[in-house]
């Protein structure tokens, strides 16, 4: 049963509950301010580290589980002009660059453009090699590896929204 305190209009179900709720709301407000201040930079840095590490692996022959997929994709996208080691080096360089821009926050807009190009390469195997990526039993492990990158796209959109709030200009 609830009662209304005269003159306040507040409904209370037990003595002291208002105090507990007020403190909980104050704690929630502190947490919300902290998250509002730190969540997007943390996401930007985490995405940067993912691209930095996975890009660096591509510089080492045989270290990346998607090496053959990367070379096949570059071959298809470039109409046979880029293949093999060059494909891996280009992909590695692009991903490391994106990672560095995200981790440091320097040249972030350029990094976002490079990331957009990277996403074309990441998702194009779904078009070029769909028959290899999806079998009767469902998506292969490689297809699942590609499809989980939708999360990276969503994270990059959050980072881009924050980065693009600031006007372009001179320092």
Z-matrix of the N, CA and C atoms (Angstrom, degrees):
N
C 1 1.421
C 2 1.530 1 107.77
N 3 1.332 2 116.42 1 137.03
C 4 1.456 3 119.03 2 -178.87
C 5 1.520 4 109.95 3 -107.72
N 6 1.297 5 115.72 4 156.25
C 7 1.457 6 121.36 5 176.47
C 8 1.513 7 107.77 6 -128.65
N 9 1.321 8 116.39 7 152.92
C 10 1.454 9 121.44 8 178.30
C 11 1.518 10 108.59 9 -109.09
N 12 1.315 11 115.99 10 125.88
C 13 1.462 12 119.97 11 177.60
C 14 1.518 13 108.93 12 -71.26
N 15 1.330 14 116.34 13 131.19
C 16 1.456 15 120.43 14 -178.98
C 17 1.519 16 111.09 15 -60.65
N 18 1.303 17 115.90 16 133.46
C 19 1.450 18 120.91 17 174.74
C 20 1.523 19 115.15 18 85.11
N 21 1.344 20 119.09 19 -18.45
C 22 1.466 21 119.43 20 -177.44
C 23 1.513 22 112.10 21 -102.46
N 24 1.325 23 116.96 22 -28.76
C 25 1.456 24 120.10 23 -176.89
C 26 1.509 25 113.50 24 76.57
N 27 1.340 26 117.53 25 1.24
C 28 1.459 27 121.35 26 -179.66
C 29 1.515 28 109.72 27 -84.85
N 30 1.312 29 114.42 28 140.10
C 31 1.452 30 120.32 29 177.22
C 32 1.521 31 108.14 30 -97.55
N 33 1.329 32 116.46 31 131.57
C 34 1.450 33 121.44 32 178.97
C 35 1.517 34 108.92 33 -126.72
N 36 1.317 35 116.45 34 138.47
C 37 1.458 36 119.96 35 179.71
C 38 1.507 37 112.19 36 -101.30
N 39 1.301 38 118.23 37 -16.57
C 40 1.455 39 121.40 38 179.40
C 41 1.520 40 108.89 39 -159.63
N 42 1.319 41 116.58 40 149.05
C 43 1.469 42 118.46 41 177.35
C 44 1.530 43 110.42 42 -59.55
N 45 1.310 44 116.83 43 135.75
C 46 1.457 45 120.92 44 178.09
C 47 1.517 46 114.68 45 87.71
N 48 1.332 47 116.91 46 -13.78
C 49 1.467 48 119.25 47 -178.41
C 50 1.523 49 111.39 48 -64.38
N 51 1.338 50 116.18 49 -38.77
C 52 1.466 51 118.83 50 179.07
C 53 1.528 52 111.11 51 -59.53
N 54 1.306 53 117.61 52 -39.80
C 55 1.464 54 121.81 53 178.63
C 56 1.523 55 110.71 54 -63.91
N 57 1.310 56 116.34 55 -43.83
C 58 1.467 57 120.78 56 179.01
C 59 1.524 58 110.03 57 -63.33
N 60 1.339 59 116.51 58 -45.43
C 61 1.471 60 120.06 59 -179.94
C 62 1.527 61 111.11 60 -64.61
N 63 1.328 62 117.16 61 -40.93
C 64 1.468 63 120.10 62 177.90
C 65 1.526 64 111.23 63 -60.85
N 66 1.316 65 116.85 64 -43.98
C 67 1.470 66 120.18 65 178.76
C 68 1.525 67 111.30 66 -65.81
N 69 1.318 68 116.64 67 -39.93
C 70 1.467 69 119.94 68 177.92
C 71 1.521 70 110.29 69 -63.58
N 72 1.329 71 117.16 70 -41.01
C 73 1.464 72 120.48 71 178.67
C 74 1.520 73 111.41 72 -67.16
N 75 1.332 74 117.34 73 -36.76
C 76 1.464 75 120.27 74 176.58
C 77 1.531 76 110.85 75 -65.17
N 78 1.318 77 116.40 76 -43.12
C 79 1.471 78 120.42 77 178.20
C 80 1.522 79 110.43 78 -63.77
N 81 1.326 80 116.11 79 -40.64
C 82 1.465 81 119.96 80 178.28
C 83 1.520 82 110.48 81 -63.38
N 84 1.320 83 118.11 82 -40.38
C 85 1.463 84 121.48 83 179.30
C 86 1.527 85 111.04 84 -64.00
N 87 1.325 86 117.07 85 -40.20
C 88 1.473 87 121.01 86 177.20
C 89 1.525 88 109.85 87 -62.56
N 90 1.325 89 116.59 88 -46.14
C 91 1.465 90 121.14 89 179.28
C 92 1.524 91 110.86 90 -62.44
N 93 1.328 92 117.01 91 -42.19
C 94 1.466 93 120.43 92 -179.68
C 95 1.518 94 110.85 93 -62.70
N 96 1.326 95 117.68 94 -43.07
C 97 1.474 96 120.27 95 178.79
C 98 1.524 97 110.88 96 -63.26
N 99 1.331 98 116.14 97 -41.49
C 100 1.467 99 120.49 98 177.66
C 101 1.529 100 110.65 99 -60.95
N 102 1.323 101 117.11 100 -47.68
C 103 1.469 102 120.83 101 -179.35
C 104 1.524 103 111.30 102 -65.66
N 105 1.332 104 117.44 103 -39.52
C 106 1.464 105 120.39 104 179.03
C 107 1.524 106 110.73 105 -61.50
N 108 1.331 107 116.08 106 -34.88
C 109 1.466 108 121.10 107 -178.72
C 110 1.527 109 112.86 108 -79.65
N 111 1.337 110 117.99 109 -32.58
C 112 1.467 111 120.17 110 -169.68
C 113 1.525 112 115.90 111 -111.85
N 114 1.315 113 119.04 112 -18.74
C 115 1.469 114 120.34 113 -172.11
C 116 1.528 115 112.56 114 -64.55
N 117 1.319 116 117.69 115 -47.80
C 118 1.463 117 119.17 116 -177.41
C 119 1.530 118 111.88 117 -67.45
N 120 1.333 119 119.82 118 -45.03
C 121 1.468 120 117.75 119 174.72
C 122 1.528 121 112.77 120 -60.56
N 123 1.326 122 117.62 121 -38.07
C 124 1.472 123 120.13 122 178.24
C 125 1.521 124 110.61 123 -64.15
N 126 1.325 125 116.98 124 -41.57
C 127 1.465 126 121.06 125 177.74
C 128 1.523 127 110.32 126 -63.69
N 129 1.330 128 117.22 127 -43.22
C 130 1.470 129 121.37 128 179.26
C 131 1.522 130 110.77 129 -59.74
N 132 1.313 131 116.82 130 -46.12
C 133 1.468 132 120.71 131 -179.07
C 134 1.527 133 110.74 132 -67.60
N 135 1.326 134 117.49 133 -41.29
C 136 1.470 135 120.49 134 179.14
C 137 1.526 136 111.04 135 -62.80
N 138 1.334 137 116.90 136 -44.63
C 139 1.469 138 119.76 137 176.44
C 140 1.525 139 110.07 138 -61.20
N 141 1.319 140 116.42 139 -42.48
C 142 1.460 141 120.44 140 178.82
C 143 1.513 142 112.35 141 -59.05
N 144 1.318 143 116.49 142 -42.95
C 145 1.468 144 119.96 143 179.05
C 146 1.523 145 111.61 144 -64.88
N 147 1.334 146 117.00 145 -38.44
C 148 1.471 147 120.20 146 177.43
C 149 1.525 148 109.75 147 -60.56
N 150 1.331 149 117.13 148 -48.80
C 151 1.463 150 119.73 149 -179.16
C 152 1.526 151 111.66 150 -67.94
N 153 1.308 152 116.96 151 -37.59
C 154 1.463 153 120.73 152 179.20
C 155 1.527 154 111.23 153 -62.26
N 156 1.317 155 117.56 154 -48.16
C 157 1.466 156 121.43 155 -177.77
C 158 1.524 157 111.18 156 -68.88
N 159 1.331 158 117.07 157 -49.63
C 160 1.459 159 118.82 158 -177.94
C 161 1.525 160 111.58 159 -68.73
N 162 1.335 161 117.27 160 -30.75
C 163 1.456 162 120.09 161 174.45
C 164 1.518 163 111.58 162 -67.92
N 165 1.322 164 116.83 163 -43.31
C 166 1.472 165 120.87 164 179.28
C 167 1.524 166 111.05 165 -61.56
N 168 1.331 167 117.10 166 -38.51
C 169 1.474 168 119.88 167 177.83
C 170 1.525 169 111.79 168 -59.23
N 171 1.320 170 115.93 169 -32.70
C 172 1.464 171 119.54 170 -177.93
C 173 1.530 172 112.12 171 -70.89
N 174 1.323 173 117.84 172 -16.63
C 175 1.466 174 120.62 173 174.37
C 176 1.528 175 111.72 174 -74.63
N 177 1.320 176 117.25 175 -18.14
C 178 1.466 177 121.81 176 -177.23
C 179 1.526 178 109.81 177 -101.54
N 180 1.330 179 118.39 178 112.53
C 181 1.467 180 120.63 179 -178.53
C 182 1.533 181 111.62 180 -54.68
N 183 1.323 182 114.64 181 129.00
C 184 1.460 183 121.07 182 177.83
C 185 1.516 184 115.20 183 83.25
N 186 1.336 185 118.45 184 -4.98
C 187 1.468 186 120.55 185 -176.85
C 188 1.523 187 113.24 186 -85.08
N 189 1.323 188 117.41 187 -22.23
C 190 1.461 189 120.43 188 -178.45
C 191 1.527 190 110.30 189 -98.32
N 192 1.333 191 117.09 190 130.49
C 193 1.464 192 119.50 191 179.80
C 194 1.527 193 113.39 192 -69.66
N 195 1.325 194 117.51 193 -11.55
C 196 1.464 195 120.03 194 -178.71
C 197 1.529 196 112.31 195 -107.81
N 198 1.309 197 117.11 196 18.78
C 199 1.469 198 120.91 197 -176.51
C 200 1.530 199 112.08 198 -55.58
N 201 1.313 200 117.69 199 -49.30
C 202 1.470 201 119.34 200 -178.30
C 203 1.522 202 110.86 201 -66.43
N 204 1.316 203 117.62 202 -36.12
C 205 1.461 204 120.81 203 178.37
C 206 1.523 205 110.70 204 -66.39
N 207 1.315 206 117.16 205 -41.02
C 208 1.467 207 121.39 206 178.74
C 209 1.526 208 110.26 207 -61.97
N 210 1.318 209 117.21 208 -46.60
C 211 1.470 210 119.56 209 -178.22
C 212 1.527 211 111.02 210 -67.31
N 213 1.325 212 117.66 211 -39.41
C 214 1.472 213 120.30 212 177.28
C 215 1.527 214 111.07 213 -64.47
N 216 1.321 215 116.43 214 -39.66
C 217 1.466 216 120.65 215 -178.95
C 218 1.520 217 110.95 216 -67.07
N 219 1.336 218 117.61 217 -46.80
C 220 1.461 219 120.39 218 177.08
C 221 1.527 220 110.64 219 -59.73
N 222 1.311 221 116.63 220 -40.50
C 223 1.457 222 120.86 221 178.60
C 224 1.528 223 109.97 222 -59.05
N 225 1.329 224 116.87 223 -44.37
C 226 1.466 225 120.64 224 -179.67
C 227 1.528 226 111.45 225 -69.73
N 228 1.324 227 117.24 226 -45.15
C 229 1.464 228 120.63 227 -177.66
C 230 1.524 229 112.89 228 -67.25
N 231 1.328 230 117.06 229 -31.69
C 232 1.473 231 120.69 230 -176.69
C 233 1.526 232 112.43 231 -99.68
N 234 1.332 233 116.06 232 9.39
C 235 1.471 234 121.17 233 -178.43
C 236 1.520 235 111.51 234 55.08
N 237 1.326 236 115.41 235 40.28
C 238 1.455 237 121.38 236 175.28
C 239 1.514 238 115.72 237 87.16
N 240 1.328 239 117.97 238 -0.04
C 241 1.466 240 120.21 239 -178.12
C 242 1.531 241 112.71 240 -77.45
N 243 1.328 242 117.47 241 -30.73
C 244 1.472 243 121.17 242 -178.87
C 245 1.517 244 108.13 243 -120.33
N 246 1.318 245 115.41 244 126.12
C 247 1.465 246 119.53 245 -177.99
C 248 1.525 247 108.92 246 -152.01
N 249 1.296 248 116.63 247 165.36
C 250 1.465 249 122.87 248 171.36
C 251 1.509 250 115.51 249 60.03
N 252 1.331 251 114.89 250 -130.74
C 253 1.465 252 121.60 251 -174.98
C 254 1.524 253 111.84 252 -62.23
N 255 1.326 254 116.93 253 -35.81
C 256 1.466 255 119.74 254 178.87
C 257 1.526 256 110.68 255 -63.96
N 258 1.319 257 116.70 256 -40.28
C 259 1.467 258 121.06 257 178.41
C 260 1.519 259 110.73 258 -62.14
N 261 1.322 260 116.18 259 -43.98
C 262 1.462 261 120.20 260 179.85
C 263 1.525 262 110.84 261 -66.24
N 264 1.325 263 117.37 262 -41.50
C 265 1.466 264 120.86 263 -179.47
C 266 1.529 265 110.95 264 -65.40
N 267 1.328 266 116.97 265 -42.97
C 268 1.467 267 120.27 266 178.40
C 269 1.524 268 111.29 267 -63.27
N 270 1.319 269 116.20 268 -45.66
C 271 1.464 270 120.18 269 179.50
C 272 1.520 271 110.52 270 -63.92
N 273 1.319 272 116.66 271 -45.18
C 274 1.465 273 120.88 272 179.73
C 275 1.524 274 110.72 273 -60.32
N 276 1.325 275 116.36 274 -47.05
C 277 1.463 276 120.38 275 -179.93
C 278 1.517 277 112.38 276 -61.35
N 279 1.324 278 115.98 277 -43.42
C 280 1.461 279 120.66 278 179.24
C 281 1.528 280 110.82 279 -63.13
N 282 1.322 281 117.05 280 -46.41
C 283 1.463 282 120.60 281 -178.21
C 284 1.530 283 111.78 282 -68.07
N 285 1.311 284 117.99 283 -38.88
C 286 1.469 285 120.58 284 177.60
C 287 1.528 286 109.78 285 -65.94
N 288 1.328 287 117.21 286 -41.36
C 289 1.465 288 120.77 287 177.18
C 290 1.527 289 110.59 288 -59.78
N 291 1.332 290 116.79 289 -48.83
C 292 1.467 291 120.83 290 177.99
C 293 1.529 292 109.57 291 -57.74
N 294 1.319 293 116.30 292 -45.92
C 295 1.459 294 120.31 293 179.67
C 296 1.514 295 112.61 294 -58.53
N 297 1.326 296 116.44 295 -44.94
C 298 1.468 297 120.24 296 -179.73
C 299 1.523 298 112.01 297 -64.81
N 300 1.339 299 117.19 298 -40.41
C 301 1.469 300 119.10 299 179.23
C 302 1.525 301 110.88 300 -65.80
N 303 1.319 302 116.90 301 -37.39
C 304 1.465 303 119.95 302 179.98
C 305 1.528 304 111.19 303 -72.31
N 306 1.315 305 117.79 304 -42.56
C 307 1.469 306 120.72 305 -178.43
C 308 1.528 307 110.61 306 -66.26
N 309 1.324 308 117.19 307 -43.86
C 310 1.465 309 120.67 308 -176.09
C 311 1.522 310 113.17 309 -87.32
N 312 1.316 311 117.23 310 -26.19
C 313 1.457 312 120.71 311 -174.79
C 314 1.521 313 112.61 312 82.38
N 315 1.340 314 117.23 313 -3.42
C 316 1.463 315 121.75 314 178.85
C 317 1.525 316 109.58 315 -82.47
N 318 1.319 317 116.78 316 140.71
C 319 1.471 318 122.55 317 -179.28
C 320 1.534 319 111.43 318 53.15
N 321 1.326 320 116.50 319 36.37
C 322 1.459 321 120.67 320 -174.15
C 323 1.523 322 112.62 321 -61.41
N 324 1.332 323 117.33 322 -39.30
C 325 1.471 324 119.06 323 179.51
C 326 1.529 325 110.91 324 -64.00
N 327 1.315 326 116.93 325 -39.43
C 328 1.469 327 120.76 326 176.73
C 329 1.525 328 109.26 327 -65.62
N 330 1.319 329 116.60 328 -40.94
C 331 1.462 330 121.14 329 176.69
C 332 1.519 331 112.15 330 -61.41
N 333 1.328 332 116.74 331 -37.82
C 334 1.470 333 120.16 332 177.57
C 335 1.527 334 111.17 333 -65.45
N 336 1.333 335 116.82 334 -38.91
C 337 1.474 336 119.81 335 175.86
C 338 1.525 337 110.85 336 -64.72
N 339 1.316 338 116.16 337 -43.41
C 340 1.469 339 119.99 338 177.59
C 341 1.522 340 110.44 339 -62.70
N 342 1.322 341 116.45 340 -37.41
C 343 1.460 342 120.20 341 178.50
C 344 1.524 343 111.22 342 -64.89
N 345 1.328 344 116.97 343 -38.53
C 346 1.467 345 119.85 344 177.25
C 347 1.527 346 110.31 345 -59.90
N 348 1.328 347 116.78 346 -42.18
C 349 1.468 348 120.18 347 176.55
C 350 1.524 349 110.73 348 -64.68
N 351 1.321 350 116.11 349 -38.25
C 352 1.466 351 120.59 350 178.51
C 353 1.520 352 110.86 351 -61.58
N 354 1.328 353 116.61 352 -40.68
C 355 1.462 354 119.46 353 -179.09
C 356 1.528 355 112.14 354 -65.49
N 357 1.325 356 117.30 355 -30.51
C 358 1.472 357 119.22 356 173.80
C 359 1.521 358 109.03 357 -60.19
N 360 1.316 359 116.25 358 -46.94
C 361 1.462 360 120.46 359 178.61
C 362 1.513 361 113.09 360 -65.99
N 363 1.331 362 116.56 361 -37.01
C 364 1.461 363 120.22 362 -178.19
C 365 1.525 364 111.56 363 -66.51
N 366 1.318 365 117.10 364 -42.12
C 367 1.466 366 119.78 365 -174.40
C 368 1.527 367 114.39 366 -93.02
N 369 1.327 368 119.02 367 -15.55
C 370 1.468 369 119.96 368 -178.03
C 371 1.527 370 114.36 369 -62.28
N 372 1.331 371 121.20 370 -28.41
C 373 1.470 372 118.53 371 175.65
C 374 1.529 373 113.18 372 -59.51
N 375 1.326 374 116.77 373 -25.94
C 376 1.464 375 119.30 374 177.39
C 377 1.523 376 111.00 375 -63.21
N 378 1.329 377 116.31 376 -27.94
C 379 1.466 378 121.23 377 177.46
C 380 1.524 379 110.50 378 -89.61
N 381 1.327 380 116.67 379 -50.15
C 382 1.462 381 120.78 380 -174.86
C 383 1.527 382 113.98 381 -70.47
N 384 1.310 383 116.75 382 -35.00
C 385 1.471 384 119.98 383 -172.41
C 386 1.526 385 112.81 384 -126.30
N 387 1.314 386 116.77 385 33.82
C 388 1.469 387 120.87 386 -177.42
C 389 1.524 388 111.73 387 -55.30
N 390 1.323 389 117.66 388 -38.27
C 391 1.463 390 121.14 389 -179.86
C 392 1.518 391 113.10 390 -63.44
N 393 1.325 392 116.66 391 -30.33
C 394 1.468 393 120.76 392 178.43
C 395 1.531 394 112.27 393 -83.46
N 396 1.330 395 115.76 394 -24.43
C 397 1.459 396 120.16 395 -173.26
C 398 1.526 397 113.86 396 -92.79
N 399 1.320 398 115.74 397 -22.88
C 400 1.462 399 119.89 398 -178.95
C 401 1.515 400 109.05 399 -124.22
N 402 1.316 401 115.81 400 122.14
C 403 1.462 402 122.20 401 179.94
C 404 1.523 403 107.84 402 -116.87
N 405 1.323 404 116.48 403 176.36
C 406 1.462 405 120.59 404 -177.37
C 407 1.530 406 112.26 405 -55.51
N 408 1.313 407 116.91 406 -33.98
C 409 1.467 408 120.87 407 -178.45
C 410 1.528 409 112.45 408 -78.79
N 411 1.319 410 118.16 409 -8.09
C 412 1.460 411 121.95 410 -179.58
C 413 1.513 412 111.33 411 124.88
N 414 1.330 413 116.75 412 -165.54
C 415 1.463 414 119.58 413 -178.88
C 416 1.529 415 111.31 414 -69.33
N 417 1.332 416 115.13 415 141.25
C 418 1.467 417 120.04 416 176.23
C 419 1.532 418 108.83 417 -71.53
N 420 1.314 419 116.18 418 172.58
C 421 1.463 420 120.66 419 178.03
C 422 1.530 421 110.30 420 -60.64
N 423 1.325 422 116.78 421 -37.05
C 424 1.463 423 120.56 422 178.52
C 425 1.517 424 110.66 423 -65.62
N 426 1.332 425 117.43 424 -41.88
C 427 1.465 426 120.77 425 177.92
C 428 1.526 427 110.46 426 -62.85
N 429 1.314 428 116.70 427 -40.79
C 430 1.464 429 120.28 428 178.27
C 431 1.529 430 110.34 429 -63.84
N 432 1.321 431 116.24 430 -37.70
C 433 1.466 432 122.61 431 177.75
C 434 1.530 433 109.35 432 -60.03
N 435 1.324 434 116.20 433 -41.69
C 436 1.463 435 120.86 434 -179.91
C 437 1.525 436 110.59 435 -72.47
N 438 1.322 437 116.97 436 -45.45
C 439 1.460 438 120.99 437 -175.38
C 440 1.529 439 112.73 438 -64.11
N 441 1.321 440 117.84 439 -32.52
C 442 1.469 441 119.51 440 178.40
C 443 1.530 442 111.32 441 -66.69
N 444 1.308 443 117.46 442 -14.30
C 445 1.459 444 120.23 443 178.56
C 446 1.527 445 112.58 444 -69.68
N 447 1.329 446 117.17 445 -8.69
C 448 1.461 447 120.43 446 172.83
C 449 1.533 448 109.00 447 -58.19
N 450 1.316 449 116.98 448 -34.44
C 451 1.467 450 121.50 449 177.46
C 452 1.527 451 109.83 450 -64.04
N 453 1.331 452 117.05 451 -39.35
C 454 1.465 453 120.14 452 177.54
C 455 1.526 454 110.69 453 -63.52
N 456 1.334 455 116.39 454 -39.14
C 457 1.466 456 120.35 455 178.16
C 458 1.528 457 109.70 456 -61.89
N 459 1.324 458 116.85 457 -47.38
C 460 1.465 459 120.47 458 -179.63
C 461 1.531 460 110.80 459 -61.26
N 462 1.319 461 116.77 460 -43.21
C 463 1.463 462 120.17 461 177.81
C 464 1.516 463 111.73 462 -63.22
N 465 1.319 464 116.37 463 -41.22
C 466 1.465 465 120.76 464 178.74
C 467 1.525 466 110.97 465 -64.52
N 468 1.322 467 117.05 466 -33.85
C 469 1.467 468 120.37 467 177.30
C 470 1.529 469 110.88 468 -64.74
N 471 1.319 470 117.52 469 -39.61
C 472 1.468 471 121.43 470 177.51
C 473 1.530 472 109.62 471 -64.22
N 474 1.322 473 116.67 472 -45.58
C 475 1.465 474 121.26 473 179.28
C 476 1.528 475 109.92 474 -62.85
N 477 1.324 476 117.25 475 -43.31
C 478 1.463 477 121.07 476 179.97
C 479 1.523 478 110.99 477 -63.20
N 480 1.324 479 117.14 478 -43.01
C 481 1.465 480 120.20 479 179.48
C 482 1.526 481 110.98 480 -58.66
N 483 1.309 482 117.05 481 -40.89
C 484 1.469 483 120.90 482 178.70
C 485 1.529 484 111.06 483 -70.71
N 486 1.324 485 117.00 484 -42.40
C 487 1.469 486 121.08 485 -177.14
C 488 1.523 487 111.62 486 -67.76
N 489 1.317 488 116.68 487 -33.82
C 490 1.459 489 120.19 488 -175.47
C 491 1.527 490 112.98 489 -86.44
N 492 1.325 491 118.23 490 2.12
C 493 1.468 492 121.21 491 174.55
C 494 1.520 493 110.47 492 -68.72
N 495 1.323 494 115.14 493 -32.79
C 496 1.457 495 120.31 494 -176.63
C 497 1.524 496 109.23 495 -81.87
N 498 1.325 497 118.15 496 136.35
C 499 1.464 498 119.54 497 179.19
C 500 1.528 499 111.54 498 -69.32
N 501 1.313 500 114.66 499 152.66
C 502 1.458 501 120.36 500 175.13
C 503 1.521 502 106.84 501 -77.99
N 504 1.304 503 116.74 502 132.31
C 505 1.456 504 118.20 503 -179.24
C 506 1.503 505 111.74 504 -173.38
N 507 1.325 506 113.72 505 -179.61
C 508 1.460 507 120.04 506 177.76
C 509 1.515 508 108.79 507 -83.21
N 510 1.312 509 115.62 508 156.17
C 511 1.484 510 119.86 509 179.04
C 512 1.488 511 111.21 510 -76.27
